[in-house]
Amino acid sequence: MNFIKKLFKPKMFALGLTMAVAGLLGYNTLTQSVVHALPQDCDDNSIIWCGFQNLNEFKSKYNTNATKDLKNLYAHNFNSSVANGGLSQADLDRYVSQGVQGWAWRDGRVTSMDGNTVYMTNAWSLGRQDRQDPRRVAIKVGTETYYKSILEVGFAPTTQKIPVFILFNDDGEVEFAAMNSCGNPVWGKNVKPEYKCKSLSADKINRNTFKFKTDTYEKNNANITKVEYDFGDGNKKEVTNKSEMFAYQHSYTKAGKYTVKVTVTVTLPGNKTKTFTSEYCVTEVTVEEEKVPVYACDTLSAKLISGKRKYLFELQATAKDGAKLNKVDFDFGDGQAANNIKPAVETGKILVKVEHEYDAKLTGKKVIKAKLDFSVANGVQSKQCQVEIELREYTCEDTPNAPECQPPVEECKPGIPKGDDACKEILPKEIVKTGPAEIAMSALGLGSVAGAGMYYRASRKNLLDKIFKR
């Protein structure tokens, strides 16, 4: 009713008409971005009568200070949760240049214009009248008494939101806010942005190359947008691939130890930007001296292990400082080969063994060769990877049981070996009997020729007598 009475006073009517026309024309003489003309409360509850359309107008009315209490009132922090809450003369220019438009909602929230970002909850506002509402609480600032209430009480029954201009401190928290329509200050429980750098990792790709990742944390309107790596070698790099944990790969040109640090950039409400470092986002990497890979076939030896044809070949090789032996191919010099022989170990001093038996018909010298495939070079051959053997014909020394290797057999008769039963002379049993004559002759020495003759004649006579039965 007070507003209506004032409006119909001649001066007030003219002012109200002017504002109405300005509203219809989309009044917007501000440097701040406003999408439409802002509503105005021109009543006795307004801290600034009819409010302000933009922050330049707010500055003008603040300096004019028609009610004589604006500067003192706005400097009060109203139990703000941020240090130095409120708006002093020193803060005025900051408010004008940095103030951000948002909404104060009936449910106590203060948000961005799109309503998606909440800057404050459980908000209160302050006016000049108690309006005979017990829910409005008197508060004294200096010598003046004002009345505070939650937004639900302060808003008209049908009002859901009212535009506000908000000043944020450097930490992205609400420092001061006032409703455009009436200049009434708004305060509450600030949403405090949270952010930190949790860790910096370095994964070694090779001798001098590392992949770095930065693990960060953000909450409550904080938005980490980039990190800057200081690699410790004079090089720096800004990285913005947040979804990949700001991963970046860096190669060093010189050996040594390097301390790597990260500087993190975070954006906060009010278009605030801060950079910070953390003790948890520092790491050290070591770049080793570049080593030239060493790889070689040292020796190839041959050892006869069975007869004159089966050999054991032993190859010794070296692979170190980044080199590995993948496989060996052997050429046995007889048209045969053993390929893709895998070593038991790939680095260090390496021993590879393989056996091969040559055909019995082969004779002469054979050159055995080895070809080595290393991780850094394939087809490696050398004089050290060759060995020569000589295959000779088989002899009876090699096959002593072969028929042709047996000594000649003495025969008693053609085709009958000496000692065979067939070699014995078959005589009647009586011929081997002895009598007095034999004993006598024996006593006289049958070994003499005469004795032998007498023995023979007597034996024959005895035989004839038996035959003719004399």
C-alpha positions as CSV (number, residue, x, y, z in Angstrom):
1,M,0.0,0.0,0.0
2,N,2.9,2.3,0.8
3,F,4.2,1.7,-2.7
4,I,0.8,2.6,-4.3
5,K,0.5,5.8,-2.2
6,K,4.0,6.9,-3.2
7,L,3.4,6.0,-6.8
8,F,0.4,8.3,-7.0
9,K,2.2,11.3,-5.6
10,P,3.1,13.5,-8.6
11,K,6.8,12.9,-8.4
12,M,6.5,9.2,-7.6
13,F,4.0,8.7,-10.4
14,A,6.4,10.3,-12.9
15,L,9.2,8.2,-11.7
16,G,7.1,5.0,-11.8
17,L,5.9,5.8,-15.3
18,T,9.5,6.3,-16.4
19,M,10.5,3.0,-15.0
20,A,7.6,1.2,-16.6
21,V,8.4,2.6,-20.0
22,A,12.0,1.6,-19.5
23,G,10.9,-1.9,-18.6
24,L,8.8,-2.2,-21.7
25,L,11.8,-1.0,-23.8
26,G,14.0,-3.6,-22.3
27,Y,15.9,-1.1,-20.2
28,N,19.5,-2.2,-20.1
29,T,22.2,0.5,-19.7
30,L,24.7,-1.8,-17.9
31,T,28.0,-3.1,-18.7
32,Q,27.0,-6.4,-17.1
33,S,25.0,-9.0,-19.2
34,V,21.3,-8.8,-18.4
35,V,18.8,-10.7,-20.5
36,H,15.8,-8.5,-19.6
37,A,14.8,-5.4,-17.6
38,L,15.0,-6.2,-13.9
39,P,11.9,-5.8,-11.6
40,Q,11.9,-3.0,-9.1
41,D,10.5,-2.8,-5.6
42,C,9.7,0.8,-4.7
43,D,8.4,0.4,-1.2
44,D,9.6,1.2,2.3
45,N,11.1,-2.3,2.9
46,S,13.7,-1.7,0.2
47,I,17.2,-0.9,1.4
48,I,17.7,0.9,-1.9
49,W,14.3,2.3,-3.0
50,C,13.4,0.8,-6.4
51,G,16.6,-1.2,-6.4
52,F,19.2,-0.9,-9.2
53,Q,19.1,-2.1,-12.8
54,N,22.9,-2.6,-13.1
55,L,26.0,-2.3,-11.0
56,N,26.9,1.2,-12.2
57,E,23.5,2.3,-10.9
58,F,24.2,0.5,-7.7
59,K,27.6,2.4,-7.4
60,S,25.8,5.7,-8.0
61,K,23.2,5.1,-5.3
62,Y,25.8,3.7,-2.9
63,N,27.8,6.9,-3.2
64,T,24.8,9.2,-3.1
65,N,23.7,7.3,0.1
66,A,20.3,9.0,0.2
67,T,19.2,7.1,3.3
68,K,22.6,7.8,5.0
69,D,22.9,4.1,6.1
70,L,23.9,2.2,3.0
71,K,27.7,2.2,3.5
72,N,27.5,1.1,7.1
73,L,24.8,-1.5,6.4
74,Y,26.5,-3.1,3.4
75,A,29.8,-3.3,5.3
76,H,28.2,-5.6,7.9
77,N,29.0,-9.3,7.2
78,F,25.8,-10.6,8.7
79,N,27.6,-13.6,10.1
80,S,28.9,-14.5,6.6
81,S,30.9,-17.7,6.5
82,V,33.7,-15.9,4.5
83,A,36.3,-13.6,6.0
84,N,35.7,-9.9,5.5
85,G,32.2,-10.6,4.3
86,G,30.2,-7.6,3.4
87,L,30.8,-4.7,1.1
88,S,33.0,-1.7,2.1
89,Q,33.9,1.4,0.1
90,A,37.1,-0.3,-0.9
91,D,35.2,-3.3,-2.3
92,L,32.8,-1.1,-4.4
93,D,34.8,-1.1,-7.6
94,R,35.4,-4.8,-7.3
95,Y,31.6,-5.3,-7.1
96,V,31.0,-3.2,-10.1
97,S,33.6,-4.9,-12.3
98,Q,33.3,-8.4,-11.0
99,G,29.7,-8.8,-9.8
100,V,27.9,-11.8,-11.4
101,Q,24.2,-12.0,-11.9
102,G,22.3,-15.0,-10.4
103,W,19.1,-15.9,-8.7
104,A,17.9,-16.0,-5.1
105,W,15.3,-18.7,-4.8
106,R,12.4,-19.1,-2.5
107,D,13.8,-22.3,-1.0
108,G,17.0,-20.5,0.2
109,R,19.3,-21.2,-2.6
110,V,21.5,-18.7,-4.4
111,T,22.5,-20.0,-7.9
112,S,23.9,-19.1,-11.3
113,M,21.5,-17.7,-13.9
114,D,21.0,-21.2,-15.4
115,G,20.2,-22.5,-11.9
116,N,22.7,-25.4,-12.2
117,T,25.4,-24.0,-9.9
118,V,24.5,-23.5,-6.3
119,Y,26.6,-20.8,-4.5
120,M,24.7,-20.6,-1.2
121,T,22.0,-22.4,0.8
122,N,19.8,-21.5,3.7
123,A,19.8,-17.9,2.6
124,W,18.4,-14.9,4.5
125,S,17.6,-11.4,3.4
126,L,17.3,-8.0,5.2
127,G,14.7,-5.3,4.9
128,R,13.6,-2.1,6.7
129,Q,10.2,-3.3,8.0
130,D,8.9,-6.1,10.2
131,R,5.6,-6.2,8.4
132,Q,4.1,-7.5,11.6
133,D,5.4,-11.0,10.8
134,P,6.7,-12.9,13.8
135,R,9.1,-14.8,11.6
136,R,11.0,-11.6,10.8
137,V,13.8,-11.0,13.3
138,A,15.1,-7.6,14.3
139,I,18.8,-7.0,13.9
140,K,20.6,-3.8,14.8
141,V,23.4,-2.5,12.6
142,G,25.0,0.7,14.1
143,T,22.1,2.8,15.3
144,E,19.5,1.4,12.8
145,T,17.2,-1.5,13.3
146,Y,16.5,-3.8,10.4
147,Y,14.6,-7.1,10.0
148,K,15.9,-10.4,8.6
149,S,14.0,-13.4,7.5
150,I,14.5,-16.5,5.4
151,L,13.7,-16.0,1.7
152,E,10.5,-17.9,1.9
153,V,9.2,-15.3,4.4
154,G,10.7,-12.4,2.6
155,F,9.3,-13.3,-0.8
156,A,5.8,-12.6,-2.0
157,P,3.6,-15.7,-2.0
158,T,3.8,-16.2,-5.8
159,T,7.5,-15.2,-6.2
160,Q,9.9,-18.2,-6.7
161,K,13.1,-16.3,-7.5
162,I,14.5,-12.8,-7.6
163,P,17.7,-11.7,-9.5
164,V,20.7,-10.8,-7.4
165,F,24.2,-9.5,-8.2
166,I,26.9,-11.5,-6.4
167,L,30.5,-10.7,-5.5
168,F,32.8,-13.7,-5.0
169,N,36.1,-13.6,-3.1
170,D,39.3,-15.1,-4.5
171,D,38.3,-18.6,-3.1
172,G,35.1,-18.7,-5.1
173,E,32.8,-18.1,-2.1
174,V,30.0,-15.5,-1.9
175,E,31.4,-12.4,-0.3
176,F,28.4,-10.1,-0.9
177,A,25.0,-10.3,-2.6
178,A,22.1,-7.9,-3.0
179,M,18.8,-8.2,-4.8
180,N,18.5,-6.0,-7.8
181,S,14.9,-5.1,-7.2
182,C,15.4,-3.6,-3.8
183,G,19.1,-3.6,-2.8
184,N,18.3,-5.9,0.1
185,P,21.5,-7.9,1.1
186,V,21.4,-11.7,1.0
187,W,23.6,-14.1,3.0
188,G,23.6,-17.7,4.0
189,K,25.7,-20.9,4.1
190,N,28.3,-20.6,1.4
191,V,29.1,-23.6,-0.8
192,K,32.9,-23.8,-0.4
193,P,34.8,-25.0,-3.5
194,E,37.2,-27.9,-2.8
195,Y,40.2,-28.9,-4.9
196,K,43.6,-30.5,-4.6
197,C,46.4,-32.3,-6.4
198,K,46.5,-35.8,-5.1
199,S,49.5,-37.4,-6.9
200,L,51.9,-37.2,-9.8
201,S,53.0,-40.4,-11.4
202,A,55.8,-41.2,-13.9
203,D,55.7,-44.4,-15.9
204,K,59.0,-45.2,-17.7
205,I,58.5,-45.8,-21.4
206,N,62.2,-46.3,-22.2
207,R,65.6,-45.2,-21.0
208,N,64.9,-41.4,-21.3
209,T,61.1,-41.2,-21.9
210,F,58.4,-41.0,-19.2
211,K,54.6,-40.7,-19.3
212,F,53.4,-38.4,-16.5
213,K,49.8,-38.3,-15.1
214,T,48.3,-36.0,-12.5
215,D,45.5,-37.1,-10.3
216,T,43.4,-34.2,-9.1
217,Y,40.2,-33.7,-7.0
218,E,37.5,-31.1,-7.3
219,K,34.1,-30.5,-5.7
220,N,31.6,-27.8,-5.0
221,N,31.9,-25.5,-8.1
222,A,35.7,-26.0,-8.4
223,N,36.8,-26.9,-11.9
224,I,40.4,-27.9,-12.6
225,T,41.1,-26.9,-16.2
226,K,44.8,-27.5,-16.8
227,V,48.1,-28.4,-15.3
228,E,51.6,-27.2,-16.1
229,Y,54.4,-29.7,-15.9
230,D,57.9,-28.5,-15.0
231,F,60.1,-31.4,-16.1
232,G,63.2,-30.2,-14.2
233,D,65.3,-29.9,-17.4
234,G,64.2,-26.4,-18.3
235,N,61.2,-27.5,-20.2
236,K,57.5,-26.9,-19.2
237,K,54.2,-27.9,-20.8
238,E,50.6,-26.9,-20.2
239,V,48.2,-29.9,-20.6
240,T,44.4,-29.7,-20.6
241,N,43.3,-33.4,-21.3
242,K,41.6,-33.7,-18.0
243,S,39.7,-36.9,-18.9
244,E,43.1,-38.6,-19.3
245,M,44.5,-37.4,-16.0
246,F,46.4,-34.7,-17.8
247,A,48.7,-37.4,-19.3
248,Y,51.8,-36.2,-21.1
249,Q,54.9,-38.0,-22.4
250,H,58.3,-36.3,-22.2
251,S,61.7,-37.3,-23.4
252,Y,65.0,-36.1,-21.8
253,T,68.1,-35.4,-23.8
254,K,70.7,-35.9,-21.1
255,A,71.2,-38.5,-18.4
256,G,70.7,-37.5,-14.8
257,K,68.1,-37.1,-12.0
258,Y,65.2,-34.7,-12.5
259,T,62.6,-33.3,-10.1
260,V,59.2,-33.0,-11.8
261,K,56.6,-30.6,-10.4
262,V,53.0,-29.7,-11.4
263,T,51.2,-26.4,-11.1
264,V,47.4,-26.8,-11.2
265,T,44.9,-24.2,-12.5
266,V,41.4,-24.2,-11.1
267,T,38.5,-21.9,-12.1
268,L,36.0,-20.9,-9.4
269,P,32.7,-19.1,-9.3
270,G,32.9,-15.4,-10.1
271,N,35.3,-16.1,-13.0
272,K,38.1,-16.6,-10.5
273,T,41.2,-18.5,-11.5
274,K,43.8,-19.8,-9.1
275,T,47.0,-21.8,-9.5
276,F,48.5,-24.0,-6.8
277,T,51.1,-26.6,-6.2
278,S,51.1,-29.6,-3.8
279,E,53.8,-31.6,-2.1
280,Y,52.0,-34.7,-3.3
281,C,52.5,-33.7,-6.9
282,V,56.2,-33.8,-7.0
283,T,58.3,-36.8,-8.2
284,E,61.8,-37.6,-9.3
285,V,62.9,-39.5,-12.4
286,T,66.3,-40.9,-13.3
287,V,67.6,-41.0,-16.9
288,E,70.3,-43.5,-17.3
289,E,73.3,-43.1,-19.6
290,E,72.6,-44.4,-23.0
291,K,74.1,-47.9,-23.5
292,V,75.1,-49.4,-26.8
293,P,73.6,-52.9,-27.1
294,V,76.2,-55.7,-27.0
295,Y,75.5,-58.8,-29.0
296,A,77.8,-61.4,-30.5
297,C,78.4,-65.1,-31.2
298,D,81.4,-66.0,-29.2
299,T,82.2,-69.6,-30.1
300,L,80.8,-72.6,-31.9
301,S,82.3,-76.0,-31.0
302,A,81.8,-79.6,-32.1
303,K,82.1,-82.7,-30.0
304,L,81.8,-86.3,-31.3
305,I,79.4,-88.1,-28.9
306,S,78.7,-91.5,-30.7
307,G,80.6,-93.5,-33.3
308,K,82.1,-91.3,-36.0
309,R,78.8,-89.6,-37.1
310,K,76.9,-88.1,-34.2
311,Y,78.0,-84.7,-32.9
312,L,77.1,-82.2,-30.2
313,F,77.4,-78.6,-31.2
314,E,77.6,-75.9,-28.5
315,L,77.2,-72.3,-29.3
316,Q,78.1,-69.5,-26.9
317,A,76.8,-66.0,-27.4
318,T,76.6,-62.7,-25.5
319,A,73.6,-60.3,-25.4
320,K,73.4,-57.3,-23.0
321,D,72.7,-53.6,-22.5
322,G,69.4,-53.9,-24.2
323,A,70.1,-56.8,-26.7
324,K,68.3,-60.1,-26.5
325,L,69.0,-63.4,-28.4
326,N,65.7,-64.5,-30.0
327,K,66.7,-67.6,-31.9
328,V,69.5,-69.5,-33.7
329,D,69.6,-71.3,-37.1
330,F,72.1,-74.1,-37.6
331,D,73.4,-75.2,-41.0
332,F,75.2,-78.6,-40.5
333,G,77.0,-78.5,-43.9
334,D,75.3,-81.7,-45.2
335,G,72.1,-80.1,-46.6
336,Q,70.4,-80.4,-43.2
337,A,69.5,-77.6,-40.8
338,A,68.0,-77.0,-37.4
339,N,66.1,-73.7,-37.4
340,N,64.4,-71.5,-34.8
341,I,66.3,-72.9,-31.8
342,K,65.2,-70.8,-28.8
343,P,67.8,-70.2,-26.1
344,A,66.9,-71.0,-22.5
345,V,67.9,-67.5,-21.5
346,E,67.9,-64.4,-23.8
347,T,70.5,-62.1,-22.1
348,G,73.9,-62.4,-20.6
349,K,76.2,-65.3,-21.4
350,I,74.1,-67.7,-23.4
351,L,74.6,-71.4,-24.3
352,V,72.7,-73.1,-27.0
353,K,73.2,-76.9,-27.7
354,V,72.0,-79.0,-30.6
355,E,72.8,-82.6,-31.7
356,H,73.2,-83.9,-35.3
357,E,74.0,-87.3,-36.8
358,Y,75.6,-87.5,-40.3
359,D,74.8,-90.1,-42.9
360,A,77.2,-93.1,-42.9
361,K,78.0,-92.6,-46.5
362,L,79.3,-89.0,-46.1
363,T,83.0,-88.4,-45.9
364,G,85.2,-85.4,-46.0
365,K,85.2,-82.0,-44.3
366,K,82.0,-80.2,-43.3
367,V,81.6,-76.6,-42.2
368,I,78.9,-76.0,-39.6
369,K,77.5,-72.4,-39.5
370,A,75.2,-70.6,-37.1
371,K,73.0,-67.6,-37.8
372,L,71.7,-65.6,-34.8
373,D,68.7,-63.3,-34.6
374,F,69.0,-60.7,-31.8
375,S,66.4,-58.1,-30.8
376,V,68.6,-55.4,-32.2
377,A,69.9,-57.2,-35.3
378,N,68.9,-60.3,-37.3
379,G,71.0,-62.8,-39.3
380,V,74.2,-62.2,-37.4
381,Q,77.0,-64.5,-38.6
382,S,80.8,-64.5,-38.0
383,K,83.9,-66.7,-38.2
384,Q,83.4,-67.5,-34.5
385,C,80.0,-69.0,-35.4
386,Q,81.6,-71.6,-37.7
387,V,83.3,-74.9,-36.9
388,E,84.8,-77.6,-39.2
389,I,84.6,-81.3,-38.8
390,E,86.0,-84.2,-41.0
391,L,84.0,-87.3,-41.6
392,R,86.1,-90.4,-42.6
393,E,85.1,-93.8,-43.9
394,Y,84.0,-96.5,-41.6
395,T,86.7,-99.1,-40.6
396,C,86.7,-102.3,-38.6
397,E,87.8,-100.1,-35.7
398,D,84.4,-98.4,-36.0
399,T,82.4,-101.7,-36.5
400,P,84.4,-104.5,-35.1
401,N,81.5,-107.0,-35.2
402,A,80.9,-106.6,-38.9
403,P,81.5,-109.9,-40.8
404,E,84.2,-108.4,-43.0
405,C,86.0,-107.3,-39.9
406,Q,86.4,-110.9,-38.6
407,P,89.9,-112.6,-38.7
408,P,90.3,-115.5,-41.3
409,V,89.2,-119.0,-40.1
410,E,91.6,-122.0,-40.4
411,E,90.1,-125.1,-42.0
412,C,90.9,-128.7,-41.4
413,K,89.1,-129.6,-44.7
414,P,87.6,-127.2,-47.3
415,G,84.7,-125.5,-45.8
416,I,85.2,-127.0,-42.3
417,P,86.7,-124.8,-39.7
418,K,89.5,-126.2,-37.6
419,G,88.2,-127.6,-34.3
420,D,84.9,-128.7,-35.8
421,D,83.9,-132.3,-34.9
422,A,84.0,-133.2,-38.6
423,C,87.7,-132.7,-38.4
424,K,88.2,-135.8,-36.2
425,E,89.3,-139.2,-37.8
426,I,86.8,-142.0,-37.0
427,L,88.6,-145.4,-36.1
428,P,87.4,-148.6,-34.5
429,K,87.4,-148.6,-30.8
430,E,90.0,-151.5,-30.7
431,I,92.6,-149.4,-32.3
432,V,93.0,-147.4,-29.3
433,K,93.4,-150.4,-26.9
434,T,96.8,-151.2,-25.5
435,G,98.5,-154.5,-24.5
436,P,101.8,-155.8,-23.3
437,A,103.5,-154.9,-26.4
438,E,102.3,-151.3,-26.1
439,I,103.5,-151.1,-22.6
440,A,106.9,-152.5,-23.4
441,M,107.3,-150.2,-26.3
442,S,106.3,-147.3,-24.3
443,A,108.9,-148.1,-21.7
444,L,111.5,-148.1,-24.4
445,G,110.5,-144.7,-25.6
446,L,107.8,-144.7,-28.2
447,G,108.9,-141.3,-29.3
448,S,111.7,-142.8,-31.3
449,V,111.2,-143.7,-34.9
450,A,112.0,-147.3,-34.4
451,G,109.6,-147.6,-31.6
452,A,106.9,-146.0,-33.6
453,G,107.4,-148.4,-36.4
454,M,107.3,-151.4,-34.1
455,Y,104.1,-150.1,-32.5
456,Y,102.5,-149.6,-35.8
457,R,103.3,-153.1,-37.1
458,A,102.1,-154.8,-33.9
459,S,98.9,-152.9,-34.0
460,R,98.3,-153.8,-37.6
461,K,99.0,-157.5,-36.9
462,N,96.6,-157.6,-34.0
463,L,94.0,-155.9,-36.2
464,L,94.4,-158.5,-39.0
465,D,94.3,-161.3,-36.6
466,K,91.0,-160.1,-35.4
467,I,89.7,-159.6,-38.9
468,F,90.6,-163.1,-40.0
469,K,89.8,-164.7,-36.6
470,R,93.1,-166.3,-36.2
